[in-house]
């Protein structure tokens, strides 16, 4: 998973199965690698389940307010069929801010 995150140049990776969602970050992987005696570990062992879920049609302002309130740096974005379609991150929010101030 760590190699995939590095290869894709991302900082957040969803971990999914039919009924559970979680999140791995590049920081999680660095910590596990630093303390794990073996590189044979499962994503489920150290993923976080602290994230918010938003709908694709939710207003950006509401998503950002909730991220700030809960002190999180990303939200899972689901479509009308409850399928995960993306992750909205603080970097995405900063890109929108930059567009507005340039």
Secondary structure, 3 states (H helix, E strand, C coil): CHHHHHHHCCCEEEEECCCCEEEEEHHHHHHHHHHCCCCCCCHHHHCECCCEEEECCCCHHHHHHHHHHHCCCEEEEECCCCCEEEEEEHHHHHHHHHHHHC
